[in-house]
């Protein structure tokens, strides 16, 4: 009986509040052209040609990306000069 009650409460909560946003929390849209230098993050453990996340070059030594892209794993950065 408690399991059924818990399931009903969970369903009602989901109906009331919906699913959580899968977007970046507290993020802001970047202005067009604000970060024109893109980086492709790729993992050695996956298919070498597979792209799993992106980033932007913000200085000579730093690349910005989201926390969900880096999870204590080795990362390859593909940086190329290419105008899209």
N, C-alpha and C positions, 0 to 999 in steps of 0.2 A: 504494500500500500504506500509506504514512504517513497519507493522508487517511482511510482506513478505520479505522486504529488510533486516530486522533484522534477520529473520530466515535464509536467504541465507548467510549473513555474518557469522552467528554462524556456519553453516554447513561448509563453506569454512575454517573457523578457525580450526574447528575440523579435517578436512581433512589435513590441512597443519601441524598442531602441534600435532595431535593425542590426546588421552586421557591422563590425568595426571597419573604419576606413583602412584601406591597404596603402594609402598614400603616406608620404613622409610626414611625420608629426612635427608641427611648427615650422614647416618649410615655406618658402616664398617662391613665386615664379621668378625666374631670371629674365631680365630685359633682353630683347633680341640683340645679339652681338656682344653681350656682356662677357661671355666666356667662349671665345671662338675656337679655342684649341681643345679638341676632344681627345679622350684616351679610351681605348678599349681594354677592359680587364679580362684576362683569360687565365685559366688554371692549367697547370701542367698535368694534374691528375685526371682531367677530363680530356676530351678530344682537343688536341692542340689548336684547332681552328675554331673552337667554340667560344663565343662571346657570352659572358654571364653578367656583366655590369659595365657601366661607363663612368667616366670622370672628366674633369676639366683641369688643364694646367693653369695654376694661378700664380706661379712664380718659377724661378729657375730650379728650385729644389722641392716644390710641393705640388701635389695633385690632390684635388678635393673630390670626394665621392661620398656615398652614403654609408652609414655604419653597417647596414645589412649586406653590403657588398664584401666587407672584410670580416671573415670569421676565423681568424687564426690559421689561415692557409697560405701556401705559397702562391704568389700572384705574378703573372707576367704582364707587363704593360706594353701595348702596341701603340707607339707614337709615330705618326706619319704626317708629312706635309702634304695635304690634299685638300683642295677646295671643292666642296660639294655644291 
